Amino acid sequence: MNEELIRDRTLAIQETVDRAAARSGRSGSDVVVLPVTKGHPPGVLVAVAAAGFGAIGENRVTEAEAKLAEIGRRGLRWRMVGHLQRNKARRAIDVFDAIESVDSLRLARRLHSEAEKADRASVSILAQVNAGGEAQKNGLDPAETVDAVGAMLDLGRVRVEGLMTMAPFTSDETVLRRTFRVARECLARCQAELTGFDGHTLSMGMSNDFEFAVEEGSTEVRLGTVLLGERPEV
Ligand SMILES: *Cc1c(COP(=O)(O)O)cnc(C)c1O
């Protein structure tokens, strides 16, 4: 995976994003592409940075720590996109600039207290919503999202940038769109009902569904396979 191939794929992806954004009355520049580098060797992060990206997504603390030790930050913002166990909260805030996968109020509280102990002013987070309502998926129940995000706002050291969701693994357009709409409505309700909430990031859309996600209001698509190819690791 080299810089040139990443640039070529980025152009094609950006065209798809632009068209999908236009169909929803927006501009492609309203949507950020977050390369998800999990499962790829450190050299891929170097190539991603060289191709002009400002951030990457990783889904495991241990894997991210190893990559960071090998290549350094590379001017990238490191964003965690995978489930985070509370006992790894401290290590996560040492590695990551933001945690997109805050799937419970308990985890947000833990991040707050670890930030306090680490004397870090704040940790940027997205609240993860289980917008598809799947039993096996992590995330806040849509019905409890406004209350949970409201409680997160009261924690002084977490900064809620917005919401994140993962759609069910399906190619069923109806299911995907419904899921993305639920997440968008949750964000709209947070914005309308919570004073002091200024989050506007809606992280949704992966390789197989990002076109629908953008049409339904995504402001950040998290792309692995379509941008970087199949993950070589196990
Ligand atoms: C792996 C992963 C992605 C990217 O997946 P692709 O299907 O390869 O684009 C996005 N978001 C999360 C949370 C992931 O774990």
The ligand as a Gaussian input file, in Angstrom:
#p B3LYP/6-31G(d) Opt

LIG

0 1
 C      -12.891000      -1.684000      10.740000
 C      -13.773000      -0.533000      11.023000
 C      -14.109000       0.384000      10.009000
 C      -13.648000       0.246000       8.571000
 O      -14.139000      -0.928000       8.000000
 P      -14.120000      -1.190000       6.415000
 O      -15.337000      -2.014000       6.184000
 O      -12.868000      -1.913000       6.119000
 O      -14.202000       0.136000       5.744000
 C      -14.910000       1.443000      10.359000
 N      -15.366000       1.616000      11.610000
 C      -15.067000       0.765000      12.600000
 C      -15.613000       1.001000      13.956000
 C      -14.266000      -0.344000      12.340000
 O      -13.986000      -1.192000      13.324000

